[in-house]
Amino acid sequence: MKKIVFICLILCAMPFMLLAQHSYESGGQTQLKMYEDSLSRLGKQIINNTEEMDRKNANYQFIKTLVSALKISNSFLYTFDSVKTVRIINSPDNRFRIITWFVRNDDESYRFYGAIQMNTGGKLKLYPLNDYSPMMQAPQDSVGDNTKWFGAQYYDMIRVNGEKQYYVLLGWKGYTDKATKKVIEVLSFNRNNQPVFGASVFDGSKNKKRIVFEYTRQASMLLKYEPEKDLIVFDHLSPPSDKLKNSPESFGPDLSYDGYKLENGRWKFLEDLDMRNKPDTKTDGIIDPKKQAIKDLSQYNYNN
């Protein structure tokens, strides 16, 4: 008899439990939409404000608002589609997502910001990313955690399964008023599930931990992953003359292509690839802010 009464109580309570859950989820969505609107507004200020201090103040508010939004239950599933000033990329296995953006300085250099949000299904687990690149004397040779990050805005991610699983990130890094950089970054997680940036997975590159390209800001550089070939392809960069061979800020594409081919969990360097069917150099969707002043952020795709 007691068992029957208990079952009846549960059945009677279920509609109210479901209604409460629906109300909670609906409320969470409403909160996230409000935060999204604020982030979209602040993001526009980060890009469009003419004064550097105003851009930085807007960024400070942006960070606080973003963290508050991500603390809401199930925020990992929320895409923040209207916030055009950030790039949000989910890992192919949906283990985490990485959020990156930048603030332009008056001298046309950039400071990058970001965070890794883990897919916990519950309480927020967030790793803020600290742009440590000004302190890096040899960024291609360094390994660091989220507090010593070689800042960039990422536009693609590749998961690699081998003896140790890791992820490859392709990113743009505004540098100076004369030069731009792009990067092939390596992200892994240690035994404590802490993020680690940089790893020796590139063959033929003198044991580099990441690959950094520097070239003139007047040029566009192809850096693209072709999944059907397990190949990262990129423009070969050359100086305009031998006199400038030690000045990478003058380098540009020379109409030849190199790449890294994935083999047994490592990336093998390949020279002079046959690229008669050349990939679209705009596939990363990135436009240099200096080259294209856009006030409508819905059409703003960033850096080149």
C-alpha positions as CSV (number, residue, x, y, z in Angstrom):
1,M,0.0,0.0,0.0
2,K,2.8,2.4,0.9
3,K,4.5,1.6,-2.4
4,I,1.3,2.5,-4.3
5,V,0.9,5.8,-2.5
6,F,4.6,6.7,-3.1
7,I,4.2,6.0,-6.9
8,C,1.0,8.1,-7.0
9,L,2.8,11.0,-5.3
10,I,5.7,10.8,-7.8
11,L,3.2,10.7,-10.8
12,C,1.4,13.7,-9.4
13,A,4.6,15.6,-8.8
14,M,6.1,14.9,-12.3
15,P,4.1,17.6,-14.2
16,F,5.2,20.2,-11.6
17,M,8.8,19.1,-11.8
18,L,8.8,19.3,-15.6
19,L,7.1,22.7,-15.4
20,A,9.8,23.9,-13.0
21,Q,12.6,22.6,-15.2
22,H,11.0,24.2,-18.2
23,S,10.6,27.5,-16.4
24,Y,14.3,27.3,-15.2
25,E,15.6,26.5,-18.7
26,S,13.4,29.2,-20.2
27,G,14.6,31.7,-17.6
28,G,18.2,30.7,-18.4
29,Q,17.7,31.3,-22.1
30,T,16.1,34.7,-21.3
31,Q,19.1,35.7,-19.2
32,L,21.6,34.5,-21.8
33,K,19.7,36.5,-24.5
34,M,20.0,39.7,-22.3
35,Y,23.7,39.0,-21.8
36,E,24.1,38.4,-25.5
37,D,22.6,41.8,-26.3
38,S,25.0,43.5,-23.9
39,L,28.0,41.6,-25.3
40,S,27.0,42.6,-28.8
41,R,26.8,46.3,-27.8
42,L,30.1,46.2,-25.9
43,G,31.8,44.3,-28.8
44,K,30.9,47.1,-31.2
45,Q,32.4,49.6,-28.8
46,I,35.6,47.6,-28.6
47,I,35.9,47.8,-32.4
48,N,34.5,51.1,-33.2
49,N,35.4,53.5,-30.4
50,T,38.0,55.9,-31.6
51,E,39.8,56.3,-28.2
52,E,42.1,53.5,-27.0
53,M,41.0,53.9,-23.4
54,D,37.3,53.7,-24.4
55,R,38.0,50.5,-26.3
56,K,39.8,49.0,-23.2
57,N,37.1,50.1,-20.8
58,A,34.5,48.4,-23.1
59,N,36.6,45.3,-23.1
60,Y,36.8,45.2,-19.3
61,Q,33.0,45.3,-19.2
62,F,32.8,42.8,-22.0
63,I,34.9,40.3,-19.9
64,K,32.8,40.7,-16.8
65,T,29.6,40.3,-18.8
66,L,30.9,37.2,-20.6
67,V,31.9,35.5,-17.4
68,S,28.5,36.3,-15.8
69,A,26.8,34.8,-18.9
70,L,28.8,31.6,-18.9
71,K,27.9,31.0,-15.2
72,I,24.3,30.4,-16.3
73,S,23.3,26.7,-16.5
74,N,23.7,25.2,-19.9
75,S,25.6,28.2,-21.2
76,F,27.9,25.9,-23.1
77,L,25.0,25.2,-25.5
78,Y,24.4,28.9,-26.2
79,T,26.0,30.1,-29.3
80,F,26.0,33.9,-28.9
81,D,25.4,34.3,-32.6
82,S,24.9,38.0,-32.6
83,V,28.2,38.8,-30.9
84,K,30.3,39.3,-34.0
85,T,33.4,40.5,-32.3
86,V,34.4,37.1,-31.0
87,R,35.2,33.8,-32.5
88,I,33.7,30.7,-30.7
89,I,34.9,27.3,-31.9
90,N,33.7,24.1,-30.4
91,S,36.2,21.2,-30.4
92,P,35.2,18.4,-32.8
93,D,34.5,16.1,-29.9
94,N,32.5,18.8,-28.1
95,R,34.8,18.5,-25.1
96,F,35.3,22.3,-24.8
97,R,35.0,25.5,-26.8
98,I,37.5,28.3,-27.2
99,I,36.4,31.9,-27.3
100,T,38.9,34.5,-28.7
101,W,38.9,38.2,-29.6
102,F,41.2,41.2,-29.7
103,V,41.6,44.9,-28.8
104,R,43.4,47.2,-31.1
105,N,45.9,49.6,-29.7
106,D,46.5,53.1,-31.1
107,D,49.9,52.0,-32.5
108,E,48.1,49.4,-34.6
109,S,49.3,46.5,-32.5
110,Y,46.8,44.1,-30.7
111,R,46.2,42.5,-27.4
112,F,44.3,39.2,-27.6
113,Y,41.8,37.8,-25.1
114,G,40.1,34.5,-24.7
115,A,38.9,31.7,-22.6
116,I,38.4,27.9,-22.8
117,Q,35.0,26.7,-21.5
118,M,34.9,23.0,-20.7
119,N,31.7,21.1,-21.4
120,T,30.9,20.0,-17.8
121,G,27.2,19.7,-18.2
122,G,26.9,21.6,-14.9
123,K,29.1,24.1,-13.0
124,L,31.2,26.5,-15.0
125,K,34.8,25.4,-15.6
126,L,36.6,28.2,-17.4
127,Y,40.2,28.8,-18.2
128,P,41.0,32.5,-18.9
129,L,43.7,33.0,-21.5
130,N,46.4,35.6,-20.8
131,D,48.2,37.0,-23.9
132,Y,51.8,36.4,-22.9
133,S,53.2,36.9,-26.4
134,P,55.0,40.2,-25.6
135,M,57.2,38.3,-23.1
136,M,58.0,35.5,-25.4
137,Q,61.5,35.8,-26.9
138,A,61.1,32.6,-29.0
139,P,57.4,31.8,-29.3
140,Q,57.9,28.9,-31.7
141,D,60.0,27.1,-29.0
142,S,57.9,27.7,-25.9
143,V,55.3,25.6,-24.1
144,G,52.9,27.3,-21.7
145,D,49.6,27.0,-19.9
146,N,46.6,29.4,-20.2
147,T,48.5,32.1,-18.2
148,K,51.3,32.1,-20.9
149,W,49.3,32.0,-24.1
150,F,50.5,33.1,-27.5
151,G,47.5,35.2,-28.2
152,A,45.6,34.8,-31.4
153,Q,42.0,34.7,-32.8
154,Y,41.3,31.2,-33.9
155,Y,39.1,30.3,-36.9
156,D,39.6,26.5,-37.2
157,M,40.3,23.5,-35.0
158,I,41.5,19.9,-35.7
159,R,41.4,17.0,-33.3
160,V,44.3,14.6,-33.6
161,N,44.2,11.1,-32.1
162,G,47.5,9.4,-31.3
163,E,49.4,8.3,-28.3
164,K,48.2,11.5,-26.8
165,Q,45.1,13.3,-28.0
166,Y,45.6,17.0,-28.9
167,Y,44.1,19.8,-31.0
168,V,45.5,22.0,-33.7
169,L,44.3,25.6,-33.9
170,L,44.7,27.9,-36.9
171,G,44.7,31.5,-36.0
172,W,45.3,35.1,-37.0
173,K,47.5,37.4,-34.9
174,G,47.6,41.1,-35.6
175,Y,51.1,42.2,-34.9
176,T,52.2,45.7,-35.8
177,D,51.3,48.5,-38.2
178,K,53.6,46.8,-40.8
179,A,53.3,43.1,-40.2
180,T,50.7,40.4,-39.6
181,K,51.1,36.9,-38.2
182,K,49.3,33.7,-38.4
183,V,49.8,30.6,-36.2
184,I,49.4,26.9,-36.2
185,E,48.9,26.3,-32.4
186,V,48.8,23.0,-30.5
187,L,46.5,22.6,-27.5
188,S,46.4,19.6,-25.2
189,F,45.3,18.9,-21.7
190,N,47.5,17.4,-18.9
191,R,46.5,14.7,-16.4
192,N,44.8,17.4,-14.3
193,N,42.8,18.5,-17.3
194,Q,44.7,21.8,-17.4
195,P,45.3,23.3,-20.9
196,V,48.8,23.2,-22.4
197,F,49.8,25.3,-25.4
198,G,52.6,24.1,-27.6
199,A,54.0,20.6,-28.4
200,S,56.7,18.9,-30.5
201,V,54.4,17.4,-33.2
202,F,55.9,19.0,-36.3
203,D,58.4,17.0,-38.2
204,G,61.0,18.9,-40.3
205,S,60.7,22.1,-38.3
206,K,63.5,21.8,-35.8
207,N,61.3,20.5,-33.1
208,K,59.1,23.6,-33.1
209,K,56.2,23.7,-30.5
210,R,54.0,25.9,-32.8
211,I,54.4,27.4,-36.3
212,V,54.3,31.1,-36.6
213,F,54.2,33.0,-39.9
214,E,55.0,36.7,-40.3
215,Y,54.4,38.7,-43.4
216,T,53.6,42.2,-44.6
217,R,50.3,43.6,-43.6
218,Q,49.7,44.6,-47.2
219,A,49.3,40.9,-48.2
220,S,46.9,38.1,-47.6
221,M,48.1,34.7,-46.6
222,L,46.4,31.3,-47.1
223,L,46.4,29.1,-44.0
224,K,43.8,26.4,-44.3
225,Y,43.0,22.8,-43.3
226,E,41.8,20.4,-45.9
227,P,40.2,17.5,-44.0
228,E,39.8,15.2,-46.9
229,K,43.6,15.2,-47.3
230,D,44.6,15.6,-43.6
231,L,46.6,18.5,-44.8
232,I,47.3,22.0,-43.6
233,V,48.2,24.1,-46.6
234,F,49.7,27.6,-46.6
235,D,51.4,30.2,-48.8
236,H,55.2,30.0,-49.0
237,L,56.4,33.4,-47.8
238,S,59.4,35.1,-49.4
239,P,61.1,38.5,-49.3
240,P,60.7,40.9,-52.2
241,S,64.5,40.9,-52.6
242,D,67.6,39.3,-51.1
243,K,68.3,42.5,-49.3
244,L,65.2,42.0,-47.2
245,K,65.7,38.3,-46.4
246,N,66.1,39.1,-42.7
247,S,63.0,41.4,-42.6
248,P,59.9,39.1,-42.3
249,E,57.6,42.2,-42.1
250,S,58.4,42.6,-45.9
251,F,57.6,38.9,-46.8
252,G,54.6,37.9,-48.9
253,P,53.2,34.9,-50.8
254,D,55.4,33.9,-53.8
255,L,52.7,31.8,-55.6
256,S,54.0,28.5,-54.2
257,Y,52.6,26.4,-51.4
258,D,53.8,24.3,-48.6
259,G,52.0,22.2,-46.0
260,Y,51.8,19.8,-43.1
261,K,50.5,16.3,-43.7
262,L,49.1,14.4,-40.7
263,E,50.8,11.0,-40.4
264,N,50.6,8.8,-37.4
265,G,49.7,11.6,-35.1
266,R,52.4,13.9,-36.3
267,W,52.6,16.6,-39.0
268,K,55.1,16.0,-41.8
269,F,56.4,19.1,-43.6
270,L,55.8,19.1,-47.4
271,E,57.3,21.6,-49.8
272,D,56.1,22.9,-53.2
273,L,52.6,21.4,-53.2
274,D,50.7,21.1,-56.4
275,M,47.9,23.7,-55.9
276,R,46.5,24.1,-59.4
277,N,43.1,24.0,-57.7
278,K,44.0,26.8,-55.3
279,P,41.9,27.0,-52.1
280,D,40.1,30.3,-51.5
281,T,42.3,32.5,-49.4
282,K,39.2,34.0,-47.8
283,T,38.1,30.7,-46.2
284,D,39.2,31.8,-42.8
285,G,36.6,34.7,-43.0
286,I,39.1,37.2,-41.7
287,I,39.6,40.8,-42.7
288,D,42.3,43.1,-41.3
289,P,40.5,45.9,-39.4
290,K,43.1,48.4,-40.8
291,K,42.2,47.4,-44.4
292,Q,38.4,47.6,-44.1
293,A,36.7,50.0,-41.7
294,I,33.3,48.5,-41.1
295,K,30.8,50.0,-38.7
296,D,28.1,47.3,-39.3
297,L,29.5,44.4,-37.1
298,S,27.0,42.0,-38.7
299,Q,29.3,42.1,-41.8
300,Y,32.5,42.3,-39.9
301,N,34.5,39.1,-40.2
302,Y,37.9,40.4,-39.0
303,N,41.5,40.0,-39.7
304,N,43.4,38.7,-42.7
